[in-house]
Amino acid sequence: MIRNLLGLLTLTLLFACGNKIIPNSNRQFLSAEDEAVLELLLDIKKNPNDQSLLDLLPAMYDRAMQSRSAMEDYVLRDNAPGDRWVLWRRQLEASQSITDAILAIPQASAMIKNPVHFRDQISAARVNAAEEYYQKGIDLLQNENRQDARLALEAFQKAKKEMPDYKDLNTRIRKAEELATLYVVVNPVDYYGFGWNYWGFQNDYLQYQMLRDLNNRSYKMTRFLTEQEARGMQIRPERVVDMRFARLQVNNPYTERDSYQREKQIPNPNAKTDSLGRPLPGQGTITVKATISITRRFVEGNADLECRIYDIASGRNILYDHFPGRYNWVYETAAYNGDQRALTDADLRILNNRFDRYPTREEVGQKLINDAYTDLIRRIEQGVNFDSY
């Protein structure tokens, strides 16, 4: 049993080492006859002067080449246009790797009088694949709809992979990309019936923020633009993003005042000292008191951002929801009467506050808008499919 295990391990190692003779990309296309040649070549590399091994090579090489030739009919018959020539090219590359492996070993190369080369056939297969993909793309483009344009683009890209400079592929790819792209218009924002300049903006920054965010997220074959851009490019968009603040208000500042007492027991200091000038221990405790007067200033704001994303042709909503924003600004200042020793650390912190100014309407509005928009863009990221039907 141990001998059998050792034999199996040796065979496994030989197989792994043999495959290193050829590129990794060709391994999956090796036939059983190819594998047999590779194992023999490994033995020859280890024993280059073993004539019995060398004598086996010509017949095994011929069988591998004949096996590949026999595959041609069904590979080209049973696979889709374009794909069939790619598969056949990969088969030919596998055969070429066998020939190259033999030529890399002088003793093995001397045994093969007429090694078979496939480079011309490989080049021809690339041309045939590119042509079939190209024609498929041309046919699909004639339907002039987005779904077929995407299939056409895929076909053109496959053709380009086989033959980068084939015919007018670059022009065809640009045309297919244009037809395959879903265009979505992001409309200007309605700021609760006010213009964006009412909130201190130089332009409708939220519209452009949405455009940047959506375009930067690289939705596949989807482009977001303004209505003006769509008209300038003579593009008919299929989806629309509408944003409207159903509420966006900043309340007037208001003030509340309050007062409370502080009382604390502290050690009663002793004014006398000992002979060395050190204070003597206190005697009992005393009560200290203070009155704190608090002034609280408030600014509040509320927002409700309504977003609708819909299909123009059907009017069907892809998203319709509300995204709230809320802002509460509170600032406290204080003064006191009485003994400061009665105050807490929290009291002292408030006493150190100095009121400067209330936040402006623009500052509060900016915070409300940003908070509501952040929730909206998060919702879009979590599951809005602009390309859904």
KEGU-907613 format. One record per residue (C-alpha): residue number from 0; residue in one letter; chain; x, y, z. Coordinates in steps of 0.1 Angstrom, whole numbers, plus 2048, in hexadecimal, padded with zeros to 3 digits. Layout:
REM KEGU-907613
+-----+---------+--------+-----+-----+-----+
: num : residuo : cadena :   u :   v :   w :
+-----+---------+--------+-----+-----+-----+
: NUM :       A :      A :   X :   Y :   Z :
...
+-----+---------+--------+-----+-----+-----+
***
This chain:
REM KEGU-907613
+-----+---------+--------+-----+-----+-----+
: num : residuo : cadena :   u :   v :   w :
+-----+---------+--------+-----+-----+-----+
:   0 :       M :      A : 800 : 800 : 800 :
:   1 :       I :      A : 81D : 817 : 809 :
:   2 :       R :      A : 82C : 810 : 7E7 :
:   3 :       N :      A : 80B : 819 : 7D5 :
:   4 :       L :      A : 809 : 83A : 7E9 :
:   5 :       L :      A : 82C : 843 : 7E0 :
:   6 :       G :      A : 825 : 83C : 7BB :
:   7 :       L :      A : 806 : 851 : 7BC :
:   8 :       L :      A : 819 : 86E : 7CC :
:   9 :       T :      A : 835 : 86B : 7B2 :
:  10 :       L :      A : 81B : 86C : 795 :
:  11 :       T :      A : 80B : 88A : 7A4 :
:  12 :       L :      A : 82C : 89D : 7A7 :
:  13 :       L :      A : 835 : 893 : 784 :
:  14 :       F :      A : 814 : 8A0 : 777 :
:  15 :       A :      A : 818 : 8C1 : 789 :
:  16 :       C :      A : 83C : 8C6 : 77E :
:  17 :       G :      A : 833 : 8BC : 75A :
:  18 :       N :      A : 819 : 8D7 : 758 :
:  19 :       K :      A : 833 : 8F1 : 760 :
:  20 :       I :      A : 842 : 8EB : 73E :
:  21 :       I :      A : 825 : 8FE : 72E :
:  22 :       P :      A : 813 : 91F : 737 :
:  23 :       N :      A : 7F9 : 91D : 752 :
:  24 :       S :      A : 7DF : 92C : 73B :
:  25 :       N :      A : 7E1 : 90D : 724 :
:  26 :       R :      A : 7DD : 8F2 : 73E :
:  27 :       Q :      A : 7B7 : 8F0 : 73D :
:  28 :       F :      A : 7B8 : 8E9 : 717 :
:  29 :       L :      A : 7D0 : 8CC : 719 :
:  30 :       S :      A : 7C4 : 8AA : 70C :
:  31 :       A :      A : 7CD : 889 : 71B :
:  32 :       E :      A : 7E6 : 884 : 6FF :
:  33 :       D :      A : 7F5 : 8A6 : 707 :
:  34 :       E :      A : 7F9 : 89C : 72B :
:  35 :       A :      A : 80A : 87C : 721 :
:  36 :       V :      A : 824 : 88F : 70C :
:  37 :       L :      A : 82B : 8A7 : 729 :
:  38 :       E :      A : 831 : 88B : 741 :
:  39 :       L :      A : 849 : 87B : 728 :
:  40 :       L :      A : 85B : 89C : 724 :
:  41 :       L :      A : 860 : 89F : 749 :
:  42 :       D :      A : 870 : 87C : 749 :
:  43 :       I :      A : 886 : 886 : 72C :
:  44 :       K :      A : 891 : 8A6 : 73E :
:  45 :       K :      A : 89C : 890 : 75C :
:  46 :       N :      A : 8AC : 875 : 746 :
:  47 :       P :      A : 8B6 : 887 : 726 :
:  48 :       N :      A : 8CB : 86A : 719 :
:  49 :       D :      A : 8B1 : 84F : 71E :
:  50 :       Q :      A : 8AB : 844 : 6FA :
:  51 :       S :      A : 88D : 82E : 704 :
:  52 :       L :      A : 87B : 84E : 70F :
:  53 :       L :      A : 885 : 862 : 6F1 :
:  54 :       D :      A : 879 : 846 : 6DA :
:  55 :       L :      A : 856 : 849 : 6E9 :
:  56 :       L :      A : 853 : 86E : 6E1 :
:  57 :       P :      A : 84C : 86F : 6BB :
:  58 :       A :      A : 82D : 858 : 6BD :
:  59 :       M :      A : 81F : 869 : 6DC :
:  60 :       Y :      A : 824 : 88C : 6CC :
:  61 :       D :      A : 812 : 881 : 6AC :
:  62 :       R :      A : 7F4 : 873 : 6C1 :
:  63 :       A :      A : 7F2 : 895 : 6D3 :
:  64 :       M :      A : 7F2 : 8A8 : 6B3 :
:  65 :       Q :      A : 7D8 : 891 : 6A3 :
:  66 :       S :      A : 7C2 : 893 : 6C2 :
:  67 :       R :      A : 7C2 : 8B9 : 6BF :
:  68 :       S :      A : 7B9 : 8B8 : 69A :
:  69 :       A :      A : 79C : 8A2 : 6A1 :
:  70 :       M :      A : 78D : 8BC : 6B9 :
:  71 :       E :      A : 789 : 8D7 : 69F :
:  72 :       D :      A : 768 : 8CC : 68F :
:  73 :       Y :      A : 754 : 8CA : 6B0 :
:  74 :       V :      A : 764 : 8E8 : 6C0 :
:  75 :       L :      A : 75B : 8FE : 6A2 :
:  76 :       R :      A : 739 : 8ED : 69E :
:  77 :       D :      A : 72C : 8EC : 6C2 :
:  78 :       N :      A : 734 : 90F : 6CE :
:  79 :       A :      A : 726 : 932 : 6C8 :
:  80 :       P :      A : 735 : 949 : 6AD :
:  81 :       G :      A : 754 : 95B : 6B9 :
:  82 :       D :      A : 756 : 945 : 6D8 :
:  83 :       R :      A : 75E : 926 : 6C3 :
:  84 :       W :      A : 77C : 936 : 6B3 :
:  85 :       V :      A : 789 : 941 : 6D6 :
:  86 :       L :      A : 785 : 91E : 6E2 :
:  87 :       W :      A : 797 : 910 : 6C4 :
:  88 :       R :      A : 7B3 : 929 : 6C8 :
:  89 :       R :      A : 7B8 : 91E : 6EC :
:  90 :       Q :      A : 7BA : 8FA : 6E0 :
:  91 :       L :      A : 7D4 : 904 : 6C6 :
:  92 :       E :      A : 7E8 : 917 : 6E0 :
:  93 :       A :      A : 7E8 : 8F7 : 6F5 :
:  94 :       S :      A : 7F6 : 8E3 : 6D8 :
:  95 :       Q :      A : 810 : 8FE : 6D1 :
:  96 :       S :      A : 81B : 8FD : 6F5 :
:  97 :       I :      A : 822 : 8D8 : 6F1 :
:  98 :       T :      A : 837 : 8DF : 6D3 :
:  99 :       D :      A : 84A : 8FB : 6E5 :
: 100 :       A :      A : 850 : 8E4 : 703 :
: 101 :       I :      A : 860 : 8CA : 6EC :
: 102 :       L :      A : 876 : 8E4 : 6DA :
: 103 :       A :      A : 882 : 8F0 : 6FC :
: 104 :       I :      A : 893 : 8CE : 703 :
: 105 :       P :      A : 8AF : 8C8 : 6E9 :
: 106 :       Q :      A : 8AD : 8A2 : 6EC :
: 107 :       A :      A : 888 : 8A2 : 6E8 :
: 108 :       S :      A : 889 : 8BB : 6CB :
: 109 :       A :      A : 8A2 : 8A4 : 6B8 :
: 110 :       M :      A : 888 : 888 : 6B8 :
: 111 :       I :      A : 86C : 89D : 6A7 :
: 112 :       K :      A : 875 : 8A2 : 682 :
: 113 :       N :      A : 857 : 8B8 : 679 :
: 114 :       P :      A : 849 : 8CA : 698 :
: 115 :       V :      A : 827 : 8D8 : 692 :
: 116 :       H :      A : 822 : 8FE : 697 :
: 117 :       F :      A : 801 : 90E : 69B :
: 118 :       R :      A : 808 : 933 : 69C :
: 119 :       D :      A : 7F9 : 93B : 67A :
: 120 :       Q :      A : 7DA : 928 : 684 :
: 121 :       I :      A : 7D8 : 93A : 6A5 :
: 122 :       S :      A : 7DA : 95B : 693 :
: 123 :       A :      A : 7BF : 950 : 67B :
: 124 :       A :      A : 7A8 : 945 : 698 :
: 125 :       R :      A : 7AC : 967 : 6A7 :
: 126 :       V :      A : 7A1 : 978 : 687 :
: 127 :       N :      A : 784 : 961 : 683 :
: 128 :       A :      A : 779 : 967 : 6A7 :
: 129 :       A :      A : 77C : 98C : 6A3 :
: 130 :       E :      A : 767 : 98C : 683 :
: 131 :       E :      A : 74B : 977 : 692 :
: 132 :       Y :      A : 749 : 98D : 6B1 :
: 133 :       Y :      A : 74B : 9AC : 69C :
: 134 :       Q :      A : 72E : 9A1 : 686 :
: 135 :       K :      A : 719 : 997 : 6A4 :
: 136 :       G :      A : 71E : 9B9 : 6B3 :
: 137 :       I :      A : 714 : 9CA : 692 :
: 138 :       D :      A : 6F4 : 9B6 : 690 :
: 139 :       L :      A : 6EB : 9BE : 6B4 :
: 140 :       L :      A : 6F2 : 9E3 : 6B0 :
: 141 :       Q :      A : 6D8 : 9E5 : 694 :
: 142 :       N :      A : 6BC : 9DE : 6AD :
: 143 :       E :      A : 6C4 : A00 : 6BE :
: 144 :       N :      A : 6BA : 9F7 : 6E1 :
: 145 :       R :      A : 6CE : 9F8 : 701 :
: 146 :       Q :      A : 6CD : 9D3 : 709 :
: 147 :       D :      A : 6D9 : 9C8 : 6E6 :
: 148 :       A :      A : 6F3 : 9E4 : 6E7 :
: 149 :       R :      A : 701 : 9D5 : 706 :
: 150 :       L :      A : 704 : 9B3 : 6F6 :
: 151 :       A :      A : 714 : 9C4 : 6D8 :
: 152 :       L :      A : 72D : 9D5 : 6EE :
: 153 :       E :      A : 736 : 9B4 : 6FE :
: 154 :       A :      A : 73B : 9A5 : 6DB :
: 155 :       F :      A : 751 : 9C2 : 6D0 :
: 156 :       Q :      A : 766 : 9BF : 6EF :
: 157 :       K :      A : 76B : 99A : 6E9 :
: 158 :       A :      A : 776 : 9A2 : 6C6 :
: 159 :       K :      A : 78E : 9BD : 6D3 :
: 160 :       K :      A : 79D : 9A4 : 6EB :
: 161 :       E :      A : 7A5 : 98D : 6CD :
: 162 :       M :      A : 7B0 : 9A9 : 6B5 :
: 163 :       P :      A : 7B4 : 9CB : 6C5 :
: 164 :       D :      A : 7B7 : 9DE : 6A4 :
: 165 :       Y :      A : 79C : 9CB : 691 :
: 166 :       K :      A : 789 : 9E0 : 678 :
: 167 :       D :      A : 777 : 9FE : 688 :
: 168 :       L :      A : 772 : 9ED : 6A9 :
: 169 :       N :      A : 77A : A0C : 6BE :
: 170 :       T :      A : 75F : A20 : 6AC :
: 171 :       R :      A : 746 : A03 : 6AF :
: 172 :       I :      A : 74D : A00 : 6D5 :
: 173 :       R :      A : 747 : A25 : 6DA :
: 174 :       K :      A : 726 : A23 : 6C8 :
: 175 :       A :      A : 71C : A04 : 6DC :
: 176 :       E :      A : 725 : A15 : 6FD :
: 177 :       E :      A : 710 : A32 : 6F4 :
: 178 :       L :      A : 6F2 : A1D : 6EC :
: 179 :       A :      A : 6F8 : A05 : 709 :
: 180 :       T :      A : 6FA : A21 : 723 :
: 181 :       L :      A : 6DC : A29 : 739 :
: 182 :       Y :      A : 6D9 : A4E : 73D :
: 183 :       V :      A : 6CA : A5C : 75D :
: 184 :       V :      A : 6C2 : A81 : 762 :
: 185 :       V :      A : 6C6 : A91 : 784 :
: 186 :       N :      A : 6AF : AAF : 786 :
: 187 :       P :      A : 6B5 : ACF : 79A :
: 188 :       V :      A : 6AA : ACD : 7BF :
: 189 :       D :      A : 68B : ADE : 7CC :
: 190 :       Y :      A : 696 : AEE : 7ED :
: 191 :       Y :      A : 674 : AF0 : 7FD :
: 192 :       G :      A : 668 : B0A : 7E5 :
: 193 :       F :      A : 687 : B20 : 7E9 :
: 194 :       G :      A : 6A3 : B24 : 7D0 :
: 195 :       W :      A : 6C5 : B15 : 7D9 :
: 196 :       N :      A : 6D3 : B38 : 7DD :
: 197 :       Y :      A : 6BB : B3D : 7FA :
: 198 :       W :      A : 6D1 : B25 : 80E :
: 199 :       G :      A : 6F1 : B36 : 804 :
: 200 :       F :      A : 6FC : B1E : 7E8 :
: 201 :       Q :      A : 70E : B2A : 7C9 :
: 202 :       N :      A : 6FC : B10 : 7B5 :
: 203 :       D :      A : 6E6 : AF1 : 7BA :
: 204 :       Y :      A : 702 : ADE : 7CA :
: 205 :       L :      A : 6EC : AC1 : 7D4 :
: 206 :       Q :      A : 6E4 : AB9 : 7B0 :
: 207 :       Y :      A : 708 : AB8 : 7A7 :
: 208 :       Q :      A : 711 : AA5 : 7C6 :
: 209 :       M :      A : 6F9 : A8A : 7BC :
: 210 :       L :      A : 707 : A8A : 799 :
: 211 :       R :      A : 72B : A86 : 7A6 :
: 212 :       D :      A : 721 : A6B : 7BF :
: 213 :       L :      A : 70D : A56 : 7A7 :
: 214 :       N :      A : 727 : A59 : 78A :
: 215 :       N :      A : 743 : A51 : 7A2 :
: 216 :       R :      A : 732 : A31 : 7AD :
: 217 :       S :      A : 737 : A23 : 78A :
: 218 :       Y :      A : 715 : A14 : 785 :
: 219 :       K :      A : 71A : 9FC : 767 :
: 220 :       M :      A : 712 : A0C : 746 :
: 221 :       T :      A : 6FF : A29 : 758 :
: 222 :       R :      A : 706 : A4E : 755 :
: 223 :       F :      A : 6F6 : A6A : 76A :
: 224 :       L :      A : 6F3 : A8D : 75B :
: 225 :       T :      A : 6DF : AAD : 75C :
: 226 :       E :      A : 6C2 : AB3 : 744 :
: 227 :       Q :      A : 6D6 : ACE : 733 :
: 228 :       E :      A : 6F3 : AB5 : 72D :
: 229 :       A :      A : 6DA : A9C : 71F :
: 230 :       R :      A : 6CC : AB5 : 707 :
: 231 :       G :      A : 6EF : AC1 : 6FC :
: 232 :       M :      A : 6F9 : A9D : 6F5 :
: 233 :       Q :      A : 6D7 : A95 : 6E4 :
: 234 :       I :      A : 6D2 : A79 : 6FC :
: 235 :       R :      A : 6B0 : A6C : 707 :
: 236 :       P :      A : 6B2 : A62 : 72C :
: 237 :       E :      A : 69E : A45 : 739 :
: 238 :       R :      A : 69F : A4C : 75E :
: 239 :       V :      A : 69B : A6C : 774 :
: 240 :       V :      A : 6A6 : A74 : 797 :
: 241 :       D :      A : 690 : A8F : 7A8 :
: 242 :       M :      A : 699 : A9D : 7CA :
: 243 :       R :      A : 681 : AB4 : 7DC :
: 244 :       F :      A : 681 : AC1 : 800 :
: 245 :       A :      A : 65E : ABC : 80C :
: 246 :       R :      A : 66B : ACF : 82B :
: 247 :       L :      A : 689 : AE4 : 831 :
: 248 :       Q :      A : 686 : AFD : 84C :
: 249 :       V :      A : 69C : B0E : 866 :
: 250 :       N :      A : 689 : B1C : 884 :
: 251 :       N :      A : 691 : B3D : 894 :
: 252 :       P :      A : 6AA : B3C : 8B1 :
: 253 :       Y :      A : 69B : B3C : 8D3 :
: 254 :       T :      A : 6A8 : B3F : 8F7 :
: 255 :       E :      A : 6A0 : B2E : 918 :
: 256 :       R :      A : 6AD : B39 : 93A :
: 257 :       D :      A : 6AE : B25 : 95A :
: 258 :       S :      A : 6BF : B27 : 97B :
: 259 :       Y :      A : 6C8 : B0E : 997 :
: 260 :       Q :      A : 6D9 : B0D : 9B8 :
: 261 :       R :      A : 6FA : AFC : 9C1 :
: 262 :       E :      A : 702 : AF3 : 9E4 :
: 263 :       K :      A : 721 : AE0 : 9F1 :
: 264 :       Q :      A : 730 : AD6 : A12 :
: 265 :       I :      A : 756 : ADE : A13 :
: 266 :       P :      A : 770 : ADC : A2F :
: 267 :       N :      A : 770 : AFA : A46 :
: 268 :       P :      A : 793 : B09 : A42 :
: 269 :       N :      A : 7A7 : B13 : A61 :
: 270 :       A :      A : 7B7 : B35 : A5F :
: 271 :       K :      A : 7D0 : B2D : A7A :
: 272 :       T :      A : 7F3 : B1D : A74 :
: 273 :       D :      A : 80C : B0A : A88 :
: 274 :       S :      A : 82E : B16 : A93 :
: 275 :       L :      A : 83C : B0D : A71 :
: 276 :       G :      A : 822 : B21 : A5E :
: 277 :       R :      A : 80E : B03 : A53 :
: 278 :       P :      A : 7E8 : B06 : A53 :
: 279 :       L :      A : 7D7 : AF3 : A6F :
: 280 :       P :      A : 7BC : AD9 : A67 :
: 281 :       G :      A : 79A : AE6 : A60 :
: 282 :       Q :      A : 77E : AE3 : A78 :
: 283 :       G :      A : 75E : AD3 : A69 :
: 284 :       T :      A : 74E : ADE : A48 :
: 285 :       I :      A : 73C : AFC : A3A :
: 286 :       T :      A : 721 : B00 : A20 :
: 287 :       V :      A : 728 : B14 : A01 :
: 288 :       K :      A : 70C : B1E : 9E8 :
: 289 :       A :      A : 709 : B2D : 9C5 :
: 290 :       T :      A : 6EE : B35 : 9AC :
: 291 :       I :      A : 6F3 : B2B : 988 :
: 292 :       S :      A : 6E1 : B3E : 96D :
: 293 :       I :      A : 6DF : B2A : 94C :
: 294 :       T :      A : 6D8 : B39 : 929 :
: 295 :       R :      A : 6D0 : B1F : 90E :
: 296 :       R :      A : 6CE : B2A : 8EA :
: 297 :       F :      A : 6BD : B13 : 8D1 :
: 298 :       V :      A : 6BB : B10 : 8AB :
: 299 :       E :      A : 6A7 : AF3 : 89C :
: 300 :       G :      A : 6A2 : AE8 : 878 :
: 301 :       N :      A : 68F : ACC : 866 :
: 302 :       A :      A : 692 : ABD : 843 :
: 303 :       D :      A : 680 : AA3 : 82F :
: 304 :       L :      A : 690 : A9A : 80E :
: 305 :       E :      A : 67A : A89 : 7F6 :
: 306 :       C :      A : 68A : A75 : 7DA :
: 307 :       R :      A : 67A : A65 : 7BC :
: 308 :       I :      A : 68D : A50 : 7A3 :
: 309 :       Y :      A : 677 : A44 : 786 :
: 310 :       D :      A : 676 : A37 : 763 :
: 311 :       I :      A : 66B : A51 : 74A :
: 312 :       A :      A : 659 : A3A : 732 :
: 313 :       S :      A : 644 : A28 : 74B :
: 314 :       G :      A : 643 : A41 : 768 :
: 315 :       R :      A : 64C : A23 : 77F :
: 316 :       N :      A : 65F : A2C : 79F :
: 317 :       I :      A : 680 : A1C : 7A5 :
: 318 :       L :      A : 682 : A2F : 7C6 :
: 319 :       Y :      A : 66A : A46 : 7D8 :
: 320 :       D :      A : 672 : A4F : 7FC :
: 321 :       H :      A : 677 : A6A : 816 :
: 322 :       F :      A : 698 : A71 : 828 :
: 323 :       P :      A : 696 : A87 : 848 :
: 324 :       G :      A : 6AF : A9F : 856 :
: 325 :       R :      A : 6AF : AAF : 878 :
: 326 :       Y :      A : 6C5 : AC9 : 889 :
: 327 :       N :      A : 6C5 : AD4 : 8AD :
: 328 :       W :      A : 6DF : AEE : 8B8 :
: 329 :       V :      A : 6E1 : AF7 : 8DD :
: 330 :       Y :      A : 6FB : B0E : 8ED :
: 331 :       E :      A : 6FD : B15 : 912 :
: 332 :       T :      A : 70C : B31 : 925 :
: 333 :       A :      A : 70A : B39 : 94A :
: 334 :       A :      A : 712 : B51 : 966 :
: 335 :       Y :      A : 711 : B4C : 98C :
: 336 :       N :      A : 70D : B5E : 9AD :
: 337 :       G :      A : 71B : B51 : 9CE :
: 338 :       D :      A : 738 : B3C : 9D7 :
: 339 :       Q :      A : 74B : B2D : 9B9 :
: 340 :       R :      A : 756 : B0F : 9CF :
: 341 :       A :      A : 732 : B02 : 9CD :
: 342 :       L :      A : 734 : AFD : 9A7 :
: 343 :       T :      A : 739 : ADC : 996 :
: 344 :       D :      A : 752 : AD6 : 979 :
: 345 :       A :      A : 734 : AD5 : 961 :
: 346 :       D :      A : 729 : AF8 : 96E :
: 347 :       L :      A : 74C : B05 : 968 :
: 348 :       R :      A : 74D : AF8 : 945 :
: 349 :       I :      A : 72D : B0B : 93C :
: 350 :       L :      A : 739 : B2A : 94E :
: 351 :       N :      A : 757 : B2A : 936 :
: 352 :       N :      A : 741 : B2A : 917 :
: 353 :       R :      A : 73F : B4B : 904 :
: 354 :       F :      A : 722 : B4F : 8EB :
: 355 :       D :      A : 72E : B5B : 8C9 :
: 356 :       R :      A : 711 : B58 : 8B1 :
: 357 :       Y :      A : 6F4 : B42 : 8A6 :
: 358 :       P :      A : 6F9 : B2B : 888 :
: 359 :       T :      A : 6EC : B3B : 868 :
: 360 :       R :      A : 6CF : B2E : 854 :
: 361 :       E :      A : 6E7 : B24 : 839 :
: 362 :       E :      A : 6FC : B0F : 852 :
: 363 :       V :      A : 6DE : AFE : 860 :
: 364 :       G :      A : 6CF : AF8 : 83E :
: 365 :       Q :      A : 6F0 : AE9 : 831 :
: 366 :       K :      A : 6F1 : AD1 : 84E :
: 367 :       L :      A : 6CD : AC6 : 849 :
: 368 :       I :      A : 6D2 : AC2 : 824 :
: 369 :       N :      A : 6F2 : AAE : 828 :
: 370 :       D :      A : 6E2 : A96 : 842 :
: 371 :       A :      A : 6C4 : A8F : 82D :
: 372 :       Y :      A : 6D9 : A8A : 80E :
: 373 :       T :      A : 6F1 : A73 : 81F :
: 374 :       D :      A : 6D4 : A5C : 828 :
: 375 :       L :      A : 6C7 : A5D : 805 :
: 376 :       I :      A : 6E8 : A55 : 7F4 :
: 377 :       R :      A : 6ED : A38 : 80D :
: 378 :       R :      A : 6CB : A2A : 804 :
: 379 :       I :      A : 6D3 : A2C : 7DF :
: 380 :       E :      A : 6F4 : A1A : 7E5 :
: 381 :       Q :      A : 6E3 : 9FE : 7F8 :
: 382 :       G :      A : 6CC : 9F3 : 7DD :
: 383 :       V :      A : 6BF : A0B : 7C2 :
: 384 :       N :      A : 6C4 : 9FB : 7A0 :
: 385 :       F :      A : 6C0 : A16 : 785 :
: 386 :       D :      A : 6C0 : 9FC : 76A :
: 387 :       S :      A : 6A3 : 9E8 : 778 :
: 388 :       Y :      A : 683 : 9E5 : 764 :
+-----+---------+--------+-----+-----+-----+
***
